[in-house]
Every structure is written in C-alpha cells, then in structure tokens.
Amino acid sequence: MPQENAIEFKGTKKGIYVQIKPLNDYAIIKQLLIEKLEKTKSFFSGAKILDIQCDTLTPEEKEELENLMASRYQMQIHKEVIIQDNTPVIDEIYQGINEGITKFIQGTVRSGQRINYEGNVVIIGDVNPGAEIIAYGNIVVMGSFRGIAHAGSNGNTRACVVAYYLDPTQLRIADKIARCPDGDYEKPKGPELARIRDNIVYIEPYLVKR
Amino acid sequence: MAQVIVITSGKGGVGKTTTTANLGTGLAQLGHKVVVVDADIGLRNLDVVMGLENRIVYDVVDVVEGVCRLKQALIKDKRYEGLFLLPAAQTRDKNAVTPEQMQSLTNDLKEMFDFVLIDCPAGIEQGFRNAIAGADKAIVVTTPEISAVRDADRIIGLLEAAELTDPVLIINRIRIEMVKKGDMMNIEDMIDILAIDLIGVVPDDEAIVISTNKGEPVVTDNNSLAGQAYRNITRRLTGEDVPFINMESDAGLMAKLKKIFSFGK
C-alpha cells in the first residue's frame, strides 16, 4: 500500500518518538509498523522509544503496539511520565470551553473511525453511525451527526455538542450518558445543541425561532 | 491502460460475487478483454456463478507460489471470447497470499486485459487487504438494510485509508414498492450517509436466483430488469453516460391498480 510516510520515527537526544498519522485504521497502522520495523530490525534493536504520538489510537492500542515493539524487536519503552518532578498540570480538568486548542477535521468520519482529542473538535462534514468523537472540550459538527459523541470527556460538565443535524447513537457529556429513544422518534428539524442542565443532557435548537 | 476494479462490501451476502460475474460478462459483451479474479480463497464461488467450476485445474495460489504460469490458471469463459476467470483456491485460506503478491499479480494481468475485476471476500481482514492491494478503483455493493449500509460505510473508510479514494456505489436488491411504503431504506437516505457517487441500482429479481443456479449471469437475459440494470452499470464503467432506469413508473402503475382495486372493495 502506498503509505510510505504514515509512520515516522523522530529521534531526539533522549530517545525516539514514533509519530503516526491519524485517520488510518488500527489494523493498518499495526501492519505498517511491523513492515517498517521488519525492514530496519537491526537498526532499532535496543532503541529507546519515548512515546507513540497518534490522535486516533486508544491507550490500549498504544500499549499493544509498545508491547509488540518491546517483545518482538527488543526496543526499550521509556514513558516520559517520570521526566518532570512536579508536573503542575496533571489532573486538572480541561477548561477550554469558551476558547482553547481545537482540532479541525475535514471529510466524513465513518463507521469504525475514532477521533480522540485533548481539546475541542470541529468536524467539517458528517459523522456516521459507528464512528466515535471523543473530546476534552466541545464537539461541533458542520453536517449530520449520527455516531457517538463524548464531549468534556475528562469531566468538563460545561462542554457541549452542536450539529446541523444532531441525531446521535449515543451522546455523552462528562459523566452523563444519553441515547436516542427506542423505536420511532421525532427527527430534528434544524441545528441543535446538547449540554448538561440540572444534571440531565438537554438537546435544544440554538437559533432563535422565526 | 487497464483498470483494476475491486468489488467489495464488508458484509456478506449482499451480491459481490453476482455483481462481479455480471459486470465481467457485461464488459465482455461490449467487446472488452476482461478477467475476473476470485480473491475469496477458501470459499470460492465465482466459478460456480459463472458455470466454470468443472474447468478449474490451477488457481490463484498456484500462480503466486509458482506452481504454474499465470496463463495456465486462466479459464476461458464458455460464452464470451474475451472473458477469463482466475479462480481462488478452495483448500487453502486467505493467508496463502500476501498483498504484495496480489499487487504483482494484478500488474501482470493489467498487461493482458482491459479490465481486471476482483471479487473481494466479506470482512475486513487479510482477504480484504489482499483484494484491494492491487486495485485502482473500488465498487462498494450494499443492500437497503441498515447493517449492510453500516458495513459499507466502514469499508469506504478503510478504502480511503488505503488511498483508494472515490469508490462508487451499487445498491443491490432494492424493492421499489417496499421503499414507497416506507418499509425499506430509500436510495437518497443511503447516499446521504455514505456520501459517494452512485453507479447503479439493481432491483430484486427472481431471474437472478434462476440464472445464478444455472451458472449463467443475468446480464445476458434481455427480459430481466436486473439484467438491464447490470448492462447499464457496465456501460457507465466504460465512461458512457447512461440514465438510470425508471423503476418508479412501474411501481406507480402497480400502486394505481391497487388503488382501483381497493376502491372496489
């Protein structure tokens, strides 16, 4: 497959970062990594890996790749966590609701794809059933949203989910979970916004009625 | 330059093999040199649907393993001069072939034919990766069922990840009268979700079952609506601009008749 640069190794003084381009499927990423390491087996043997950098991988998937590199290719995994002694921002909830770091994704997010980001996420396109968007901040979809959304995923109860057509399979904000009713239900007629009010997820139109 | 087209769907039983057989036969009818490749190693079907099962000596695994030459494994169709089948092995599994081997195989076939059609197995594992490895273009087949559309969506995502962008869609086994009653997903809803170009809609047709069992692709049957639909898709594949069959008018007539009858009651 013609994806030469999907995985890159960036060397620093302390060790190597593995950078993986997002939007690839995990199975493909894993295969590409194996292919890449097979070619350069002896070179990377014993190398210090600091971290795998990829937005779309889950922690479990990263761990599996790390274990693979450690066992099959004799690479050393050095997590960066211990480097700083008193890290001030560790468990603090992401507060960037009115402003903050934002990821923009252009195109359709399809079934089986997952976007995981430590900030706000804006999708310029649709999110289809079976896709997951997980963000520390707000989720804004400039299209139809039919997948699973988790806004404020690290506990920010002020986060919201907005879409031109908000018809999610499941909607989570912080620790609250809502799903669409079983059977037939009224489909949205216009753009809507979901947020927590009085400990419940509320969905309402956000444009003033004409 | 030859086109390598993979026919895929994710979900099983939506009509990938039937579509491959019909498009291959349809293209051969138009005078093109076509090879259909069965990539479903271990569960081969394409040979049966085309009625060529009893002629198989060598298969795709024999070719990649160097047991025989490529030309020895190609089976000539019984009806059309320019149509050939490269069958899958039945006694092996998907891991018998690698994506790189498939890529070099399709490159060899490209030099011999105008169209290389690859029948992809169901699923997203090794078999799927083999089937798409050498393809330049993809056709996604789905039926108007929510599960098939979901799987098609997943497949389109995987195709895009493999840099096979702009796949085209075939909606198979649609029943217009059910769509009209609201009992079946309609075409617009499916296109709205999948967001890719439609290349054809094939109606549910008894003639398909009959022709499949006989080993004669329905595209050769001039009286069948499904055959007509496949002929149109074939022409669209060659770059012709063919209008979609109006299935609505037939259903409309039926509905009118039903209305008259119901008034009589």
Interface residues (C-beta under 8 A of the other chain):
Chain A: M1 P2 Q3 L23 N24 D25 A27 I28 Q31 T108 R110 S111 G112 Q113 D126 N128 P129 G130 S144 R146
Chain B: P99 I124 E125 R129 A133 R150 D151 D153 R154 I156 G157 L158 E160 A161 A162 E163 D192 I193 A195
